[in-house]
């Protein structure tokens, strides 16, 4: 008799159920095509219950980004900022980990939706930029600046270098959502991550930092 009543456990789980349902609906139908009724149905709640937790579709999207995507980004960010490793080791660790997240978390589906619908729904782009893109680019820029200070990386704008590092990975993520479903070759993100890491290091490392 120590467990909580079934209805109470279910009530506490509802926001998570709604977020998971919202992610699925957004990934399949985009933002404009998503309906609150469909999100409620997939979450197993009434539309009235859905509105108790989220007033708008935008609120559901914010929750999807902040509860599904952001924790993964934050975990990687914390790990690489605290790791006491040379820059080459960090890049060889970070890019495969990013590939793993893209495969297991539908980052590509959300990114594709944001790119496709941001003109009509600029709030989507702002949420994605502030909570995901800024953090990812920011942490890589910081790593590069530190490596430059240690003499490991050649001079250059750290932010621009960061874009060159994450760009191919995000292209691969969007490719998986756009072309792979219609028969395009799968981009094999883990292989891209490993090969791109070596390409990046070949261009960025100073002579002194090369093995």
HULIN-V209347 format. One record per pair of residues at least 12 apart in sequence whose C-alpha atoms are under 10 Angstrom apart, sorted by sequence separation. I is the first residue (numbers start at 1). J is the second residue. If there is no record, write none. Layout:
# HULIN-V209347
I_J, I_J
This chain:
# HULIN-V209347
22_34, 113_125, 114_126, 144_156, 145_157, 146_158, 175_187, 176_188, 22_35, 25_38, 26_39, 37_50, 80_93, 111_124, 114_127, 115_128, 144_157, 145_158, 176_189, 22_36, 25_39, 36_50, 80_94, 110_124, 111_125, 114_128, 144_158, 145_159, 172_186, 173_187, 24_39, 36_51, 79_94, 114_129, 143_158, 144_159, 172_187, 173_188, 22_38, 23_39, 141_157, 142_158, 145_161, 171_187, 172_188, 173_189, 21_38, 22_39, 25_42, 76_93, 77_94, 111_128, 141_158, 142_159, 144_161, 172_189, 18_36, 21_39, 22_40, 24_42, 36_54, 39_57, 76_94, 110_128, 140_158, 141_159, 144_162, 169_187, 20_39, 21_40, 36_55, 140_159, 141_160, 143_162, 170_189, 19_39, 21_41, 22_42, 36_56, 138_158, 139_159, 141_161, 142_162, 169_189, 172_192, 18_39, 19_40, 21_42, 22_43, 36_57, 39_60, 76_97, 111_132, 137_158, 138_159, 140_161, 141_162, 168_189, 169_190, 172_193, 17_39, 18_40, 20_42, 21_43, 35_57, 76_98, 137_159, 140_162, 141_163, 17_40, 18_41, 20_43, 21_44, 34_57, 137_160, 139_162, 140_163, 169_192, 18_42, 19_43, 36_60, 137_161, 138_162, 141_165, 168_192, 169_193, 17_42, 18_43, 32_57, 73_98, 76_101, 107_132, 137_162, 138_163, 140_165, 168_193, 17_43, 18_44, 31_57, 72_98, 136_162, 137_163, 140_166, 16_43, 17_44, 18_45, 31_58, 136_163, 166_193, 169_196, 15_43, 17_45, 73_101, 137_165, 165_193, 168_196, 14_43, 72_101, 137_166, 14_44, 31_61, 72_102, 136_166, 137_167, 166_196, 14_45, 18_49, 26_57, 165_196, 18_50, 69_101, 164_196, 165_197, 69_102, 72_105, 133_166, 11_45, 15_49, 26_60, 165_199, 14_49, 15_50, 18_53, 19_54, 22_57, 26_61, 165_200, 14_50, 18_54, 69_105, 164_200, 165_201, 15_52, 23_60, 68_105, 69_106, 11_49, 15_53, 22_60, 23_61, 26_64, 68_106, 69_107, 98_136, 14_53, 15_54, 21_60, 22_61, 68_107, 161_200, 19_59, 20_60, 23_63, 24_64, 19_60, 22_63, 23_64, 69_110, 18_60, 19_61, 22_64, 23_65, 65_107, 19_62, 20_63, 21_64, 161_204, 19_63, 20_64, 15_60, 18_63, 19_64, 23_68, 65_110, 18_64, 19_65, 64_110, 94_140, 16_63, 19_66, 20_67, 15_63, 16_64, 19_67, 20_68, 153_201, 156_204, 19_68, 61_110, 91_140, 154_203, 155_204, 90_140, 153_203, 154_204, 155_205, 16_67, 153_204, 154_205, 155_206, 16_68, 91_143, 152_204, 153_205, 154_206, 90_143, 91_144, 152_205, 153_206, 154_207, 151_205, 152_206, 153_207, 151_206, 152_207, 153_208, 154_209, 87_143, 148_204, 151_207, 152_208, 153_209, 74_131, 87_144, 148_205, 151_208, 152_209, 153_210, 70_128, 73_131, 74_132, 77_135, 81_139, 112_170, 147_205, 148_206, 151_209, 152_210, 65_124, 69_128, 73_132, 77_136, 80_139, 81_140, 87_146, 88_147, 111_170, 112_171, 115_174, 150_209, 72_132, 73_133, 76_136, 80_140, 87_147, 111_171, 144_204, 62_123, 66_127, 70_131, 71_132, 74_135, 77_138, 78_139, 81_142, 86_147, 87_148, 108_169, 112_173, 113_174, 61_123, 62_124, 65_127, 66_128, 69_131, 70_132, 73_135, 74_136, 77_139, 81_143, 108_170, 111_173, 112_174, 147_209, 58_121, 61_124, 65_128, 69_132, 70_133, 73_136, 76_139, 77_140, 80_143, 87_150, 107_170, 108_171, 110_173, 111_174, 112_175, 86_150, 88_152, 108_172, 109_173, 110_174, 112_176, 113_177, 58_123, 62_127, 66_131, 70_135, 74_139, 87_152, 88_153, 108_173, 109_174, 112_177, 58_124, 61_127, 62_128, 65_131, 66_132, 70_136, 73_139, 86_152, 87_153, 107_173, 108_174, 109_175, 111_177, 112_178, 61_128, 65_132, 102_169, 106_173, 107_174, 108_175, 109_176, 110_177, 98_166, 102_170, 108_176, 109_177, 58_127, 62_131, 108_177, 109_178, 95_165, 99_169, 102_172, 103_173, 107_177, 108_178, 95_166, 98_169, 99_170, 102_173, 106_177, 98_170, 102_174, 96_169, 99_172, 103_176, 91_165, 95_169, 99_173, 102_176, 27_106, 30_109, 31_110, 27_107, 30_110, 27_108, 28_109, 32_113, 24_106, 27_109, 28_110, 30_112, 31_113, 23_106, 26_109, 27_110, 30_113, 31_114, 26_110, 27_111, 29_113, 30_114, 24_109, 27_112, 28_113, 31_116, 32_117, 103_188, 23_109, 24_110, 27_113, 30_116, 31_117, 103_189, 23_110, 26_113, 30_117, 31_118, 102_189, 103_190, 32_120, 102_190, 31_120, 32_121, 99_188, 100_189, 31_121, 99_189, 100_190, 98_189, 99_190, 98_190, 99_191, 31_124, 96_189, 97_190, 99_192, 100_193, 95_189, 96_190, 99_193, 95_190, 96_191, 98_193, 99_194, 96_192, 97_193, 95_192, 96_193, 95_193, 96_194, 94_193, 95_194, 96_195, 93_193, 94_194, 95_195, 96_196, 92_193, 93_194, 95_196, 96_197, 91_193, 92_194, 95_197, 91_194, 92_195, 94_197, 92_196, 93_197, 91_196, 92_197, 91_197, 92_198, 90_197, 91_198, 89_197, 92_200, 88_197, 91_200, 92_201, 88_198, 91_201, 88_200, 89_201, 88_201, 87_201, 88_202, 88_204, 88_205, 87_205, 88_209, 87_209, 88_210, 86_209, 88_211, 27_177
